[in-house]
Amino acid sequence: MGAQWKVKHKEAAANAKGKIFGKLVKEITIAARNGADTATNAHLRLVVEQAKKASMPRETLERAIKKGSGQLGETVQYHRVTYEGFAPHQVPLIVECVTDNINRTVAEIRVAFRKGQLGASGSVAWDFNHVGMIEAAPDSPDADPEMAAIEAGAQDFEPGEDDATLFLTDPADLDAVQKALPEQGFTVLSAKLGYQPKNPVSGLTDEQMAEVEAFLEGLDNHDDVQDMFVGLAG
């Protein structure tokens, strides 16, 4: 599973548009605090591209940008909070949340971790690399991910889902690399900052894996959870 755990039956989960849009709206609102112009706001540009790929209605997208940038006269108090800990069987885990009520979220995350172990800040992060993650699909069978990574300035790459490739970058190079990949024959599907495990756990039994999956799925279903990065091999 490497860089990022994903819910099983991803296609079925993707049909829950309301949940996907809800996460994207929060991300757009936060990004738009630094300006509503995607030409000068790299974070906003990346999230807007993701929203478009998810077929978010234009009205929803524009309202989120205006709300975040203050054009609607509303005060947005979303906060980004990161939690660290372990899933069952000592699988390291970083959970990123976006919330308008930190006290409520931390209480609920503690409950969600009852079958794992919620740690202090820094207790798990040392075992991950903070990187840019770009998922891109080849435009043709001849597209070479290794050459594309070199030419675009990515640090590394690994196989993704459905014949896509996950390109890993220095966090500061995320925007530049995702702009360069189309010139190398790859269509960018998503781009974001995330965490790559240094020592992913392996060798779990089927029963242990089932426990870990159930734990992760429970966390993923929480409304405030934006992303999860798990040190799990496979």
C-alpha positions as CSV (number, residue, x, y, z in Angstrom):
1,M,0.0,0.0,0.0
2,G,3.0,2.2,0.3
3,A,2.4,5.9,0.1
4,Q,-1.3,6.1,0.8
5,W,-3.9,3.7,2.0
6,K,-7.1,3.7,-0.2
7,V,-10.5,2.2,0.6
8,K,-11.2,-1.1,-1.0
9,H,-13.7,-1.0,-3.8
10,K,-12.6,2.5,-4.7
11,E,-15.0,2.8,-7.6
12,A,-18.0,2.2,-5.3
13,A,-16.7,4.7,-2.8
14,A,-16.2,7.3,-5.5
15,N,-19.9,7.2,-6.2
16,A,-20.5,9.0,-2.8
17,K,-20.1,12.3,-4.5
18,G,-21.4,14.2,-1.5
19,K,-18.5,13.0,0.7
20,I,-15.9,13.7,-2.0
21,F,-17.3,17.2,-2.7
22,G,-17.4,17.9,1.0
23,K,-13.7,17.2,1.4
24,L,-12.8,19.2,-1.7
25,V,-14.9,22.2,-0.6
26,K,-13.0,22.3,2.7
27,E,-9.6,22.1,0.9
28,I,-10.6,24.8,-1.7
29,T,-11.9,27.1,1.1
30,I,-8.6,26.8,3.0
31,A,-6.5,27.3,-0.1
32,A,-8.4,30.3,-1.2
33,R,-7.4,32.2,2.0
34,N,-4.2,33.0,0.1
35,G,-6.0,34.5,-2.8
36,A,-8.7,33.5,-5.3
37,D,-6.4,33.7,-8.4
38,T,-5.2,30.2,-9.4
39,A,-2.5,31.8,-11.5
40,T,-0.7,33.0,-8.4
41,N,-2.0,30.5,-5.8
42,A,-0.4,27.1,-6.6
43,H,-2.3,25.2,-3.8
44,L,-5.6,26.5,-5.0
45,R,-4.8,25.6,-8.6
46,L,-4.0,22.0,-7.6
47,V,-7.2,21.6,-5.6
48,V,-9.4,23.2,-8.3
49,E,-8.0,20.7,-10.9
50,Q,-8.9,17.9,-8.6
51,A,-12.4,19.3,-8.1
52,K,-12.9,19.6,-11.9
53,K,-11.7,16.0,-12.4
54,A,-14.3,14.9,-9.8
55,S,-17.0,16.8,-11.8
56,M,-17.8,19.2,-9.0
57,P,-20.5,21.6,-10.2
58,R,-19.1,25.0,-11.2
59,E,-21.4,26.9,-8.8
60,T,-20.1,24.8,-5.9
61,L,-16.5,25.4,-6.9
62,E,-16.9,29.1,-7.3
63,R,-18.8,29.5,-4.0
64,A,-16.0,27.7,-2.1
65,I,-13.4,30.0,-3.6
66,K,-15.4,33.1,-2.8
67,K,-16.1,31.9,0.7
68,G,-12.4,31.1,1.4
69,S,-11.2,34.4,-0.1
70,G,-13.7,36.4,1.9
71,Q,-15.7,37.6,-1.1
72,L,-19.0,36.5,0.5
73,G,-18.3,38.3,3.7
74,E,-18.3,35.1,5.7
75,T,-15.6,34.2,8.3
76,V,-14.3,30.7,7.6
77,Q,-12.7,29.0,10.5
78,Y,-11.5,25.7,9.1
79,H,-8.4,24.3,10.7
80,R,-6.0,21.7,9.4
81,V,-5.1,19.2,12.1
82,T,-2.7,16.2,11.9
83,Y,-2.9,13.2,14.2
84,E,-0.3,10.4,14.5
85,G,-0.5,7.0,15.9
86,F,-0.8,3.3,15.2
87,A,-3.5,1.1,13.6
88,P,-3.8,-2.5,15.1
89,H,-0.5,-4.5,15.0
90,Q,1.6,-1.4,15.3
91,V,1.0,-0.1,11.8
92,P,2.1,3.6,11.8
93,L,-0.5,6.1,10.6
94,I,-0.8,9.8,9.9
95,V,-4.3,11.2,9.7
96,E,-5.0,14.6,8.2
97,C,-8.2,16.4,9.2
98,V,-9.9,19.6,8.4
99,T,-12.4,20.8,11.0
100,D,-14.3,23.8,12.2
101,N,-14.3,22.5,15.8
102,I,-10.9,21.1,16.9
103,N,-12.2,20.0,20.4
104,R,-15.0,17.9,18.8
105,T,-12.7,16.3,16.2
106,V,-9.9,15.3,18.6
107,A,-12.5,13.7,21.0
108,E,-14.0,11.8,18.1
109,I,-10.6,10.8,16.7
110,R,-9.6,9.4,20.1
111,V,-12.7,7.2,20.0
112,A,-11.9,6.1,16.5
113,F,-8.4,5.1,17.7
114,R,-9.8,2.9,20.5
115,K,-8.6,-0.3,18.7
116,G,-5.3,1.3,17.8
117,Q,-3.0,3.8,19.6
118,L,-3.2,7.6,19.3
119,G,0.2,9.1,19.8
120,A,1.7,12.6,20.4
121,S,2.9,14.9,17.7
122,G,6.2,13.5,16.3
123,S,5.6,10.0,17.6
124,V,5.2,8.6,14.0
125,A,6.1,11.4,11.6
126,W,9.8,10.6,12.0
127,D,9.1,7.3,10.2
128,F,7.7,9.0,7.1
129,N,9.1,11.3,4.4
130,H,7.1,14.5,3.7
131,V,6.8,14.5,-0.1
132,G,4.7,15.7,-3.1
133,M,2.5,13.0,-4.6
134,I,1.4,13.2,-8.2
135,E,-0.8,10.5,-9.7
136,A,-0.6,10.5,-13.5
137,A,-1.7,8.2,-16.3
138,P,0.3,7.5,-19.5
139,D,-1.1,9.0,-22.7
140,S,0.2,6.1,-24.7
141,P,1.8,2.6,-24.1
142,D,5.2,4.1,-25.1
143,A,5.2,6.7,-22.2
144,D,8.2,5.9,-20.0
145,P,7.6,6.8,-16.3
146,E,11.4,6.6,-15.4
147,M,12.3,9.1,-18.2
148,A,9.3,11.3,-17.3
149,A,10.4,11.4,-13.7
150,I,13.9,12.4,-14.6
151,E,12.8,15.0,-17.2
152,A,10.1,16.5,-15.0
153,G,12.2,16.7,-11.9
154,A,10.6,14.1,-9.7
155,Q,12.6,12.3,-7.0
156,D,11.1,8.9,-7.6
157,F,8.1,7.0,-8.9
158,E,6.2,3.8,-8.2
159,P,3.3,1.9,-9.8
160,G,-0.1,3.4,-9.0
161,E,-3.7,2.1,-9.6
162,D,-5.2,1.3,-13.0
163,D,-1.9,1.6,-14.9
164,A,-1.2,5.0,-13.4
165,T,2.1,6.1,-11.9
166,L,2.7,7.8,-8.6
167,F,5.5,10.4,-9.0
168,L,7.2,11.5,-5.8
169,T,8.7,15.0,-5.5
170,D,10.3,17.4,-3.0
171,P,7.4,19.3,-1.5
172,A,8.7,22.6,-3.0
173,D,8.7,21.0,-6.5
174,L,5.2,19.7,-6.5
175,D,3.7,22.4,-8.7
176,A,6.6,22.5,-11.2
177,V,6.6,18.7,-11.7
178,Q,2.9,18.4,-12.2
179,K,3.1,21.1,-14.8
180,A,6.0,19.3,-16.6
181,L,4.6,15.8,-16.7
182,P,2.1,16.5,-19.6
183,E,5.1,17.3,-21.8
184,Q,6.5,13.9,-21.0
185,G,3.3,12.0,-22.1
186,F,1.4,11.8,-18.8
187,T,-2.0,13.2,-17.8
188,V,-2.0,14.4,-14.1
189,L,-4.9,12.9,-12.2
190,S,-4.1,14.4,-8.8
191,A,-1.4,16.3,-7.0
192,K,-0.9,16.9,-3.3
193,L,1.5,16.9,-0.4
194,G,1.6,13.6,1.6
195,Y,3.7,11.2,3.6
196,Q,5.8,8.2,2.3
197,P,6.5,5.5,4.9
198,K,10.2,4.7,5.4
199,N,9.7,1.3,6.9
200,P,6.3,-0.1,5.9
201,V,5.0,-3.0,8.0
202,S,4.8,-6.3,6.2
203,G,4.2,-10.0,7.0
204,L,0.7,-9.5,8.5
205,T,-1.7,-12.5,8.4
206,D,-5.0,-12.3,6.5
207,E,-6.8,-12.0,9.9
208,Q,-4.5,-9.1,11.0
209,M,-4.8,-7.4,7.7
210,A,-8.6,-7.6,8.0
211,E,-8.4,-5.9,11.4
212,V,-6.2,-3.1,10.0
213,E,-8.5,-2.6,7.0
214,A,-11.6,-2.3,9.3
215,F,-9.8,0.2,11.5
216,L,-8.7,2.4,8.6
217,E,-12.1,2.2,7.0
218,G,-13.7,3.4,10.2
219,L,-11.4,6.4,10.3
220,D,-11.9,7.2,6.6
221,N,-15.7,7.4,7.2
222,H,-15.2,10.3,9.6
223,D,-16.4,13.5,8.0
224,D,-13.4,15.5,9.2
225,V,-10.8,13.1,7.9
226,Q,-9.2,14.4,4.6
227,D,-6.4,11.9,4.1
228,M,-4.6,9.0,5.7
229,F,-1.0,7.8,5.1
230,V,-0.2,4.3,6.4
231,G,3.1,2.5,6.8
232,L,1.8,-0.7,5.4
233,A,3.5,-2.7,2.6
234,G,1.6,-4.7,0.0
